[in-house]
């Protein structure tokens, strides 16, 4: 038997997704080339499961994944302005509290020394 790959045999691109526990969502891990879905699943198990534990593994042929065309992506934008529902401005809350406390302490110190 020859070690060369048969030129008639075409390889397909598969995407591998994993789920760490029953409540977590699936996360894309990597892509791989394989001649069929059985070999792709075996390769995904061999390459991924020795790195980190998971409870479920999806191997999907790339051509079976449908993507929203670029010209239709603007349709995903919200029509209404509900930015008040987004949590913004809380990232620097500690530093803002610290600044207010320092200013308060300074005023209290000035009030005590002024009396």
C-alpha positions in Angstrom: 0.0 0.0 0.0 1.2 3.5 -0.8 1.6 6.3 1.8 0.4 8.8 -0.8 -3.1 10.3 -0.5 -5.3 9.4 -3.4 -5.9 12.4 -5.6 -9.6 11.6 -6.0 -10.0 11.8 -2.2 -11.0 15.4 -1.3 -10.7 16.8 2.2 -13.5 18.8 3.8 -13.2 21.6 6.4 -15.0 20.9 9.7 -15.6 23.2 12.6 -15.3 21.9 16.1 -17.4 23.1 19.0 -17.3 22.0 22.7 -19.5 22.2 25.7 -17.8 22.2 29.1 -20.8 21.4 31.3 -24.6 21.0 30.8 -25.4 24.6 31.5 -22.7 26.2 29.4 -23.1 27.1 25.8 -21.1 25.6 22.9 -17.8 27.4 22.1 -15.9 27.2 18.8 -12.5 25.5 19.3 -10.8 25.0 16.0 -11.1 23.9 12.4 -9.8 20.7 10.8 -9.5 19.0 7.5 -10.9 15.5 7.1 -12.1 13.2 4.3 -15.5 12.6 6.1 -17.5 13.3 9.2 -16.4 10.1 11.1 -12.7 10.8 10.6 -13.4 14.5 11.6 -15.1 13.4 14.9 -12.2 11.0 15.7 -9.6 13.8 15.0 -11.6 16.2 17.1 -11.7 13.8 20.0 -8.0 13.0 19.7 -6.9 16.6 19.5 -9.3 18.3 21.8 -10.2 15.9 24.6 -6.6 15.5 25.8 -6.4 19.3 26.3 -9.4 20.0 28.4 -12.5 18.1 29.6 -15.9 18.6 28.0 -19.3 16.8 28.1 -20.3 17.3 24.5 -18.5 17.8 21.1 -20.0 19.0 17.8 -18.2 18.6 14.5 -19.9 20.5 11.7 -19.0 20.6 8.1 -18.2 24.3 7.3 -20.4 24.4 4.2 -23.4 23.5 6.4 -23.0 26.6 8.5 -25.1 29.5 7.0 -23.8 33.0 7.5 -25.8 36.2 7.2 -24.7 38.1 4.1 -22.8 41.4 4.7 -25.5 43.4 3.0 -28.2 42.1 5.4 -26.2 42.7 8.6 -27.5 46.3 9.1 -30.9 44.8 9.6 -29.7 43.4 12.9 -29.4 46.9 14.4 -32.1 47.9 16.9 -34.8 50.1 15.6 -35.6 51.6 19.0 -33.2 53.4 21.4 -33.1 51.3 24.5 -29.6 52.1 25.5 -30.9 52.7 29.0 -31.1 48.9 29.4 -27.4 48.5 28.9 -25.1 48.7 31.9 -22.6 51.4 31.2 -20.6 53.7 33.4 -20.0 51.2 36.2 -16.5 50.2 35.3 -14.8 53.0 37.2 -17.3 53.0 40.2 -14.6 52.3 42.8 -12.4 55.1 41.7 -15.3 57.5 41.6 -16.3 56.5 45.2 -12.7 56.9 46.3 -12.5 60.4 44.8 -15.8 61.4 46.5 -14.6 60.0 49.8 -11.2 61.8 49.6 -13.1 65.1 48.8 -15.4 64.5 51.8 -12.5 63.7 54.1 -10.7 66.9 52.9 -13.9 69.0 53.6 -14.2 67.4 57.1 -10.6 68.1 57.8 -10.9 71.7 56.7 -14.1 72.1 58.8 -12.4 70.7 61.9 -9.3 73.0 61.4 -11.5 76.0 60.7 -13.5 75.7 63.9 
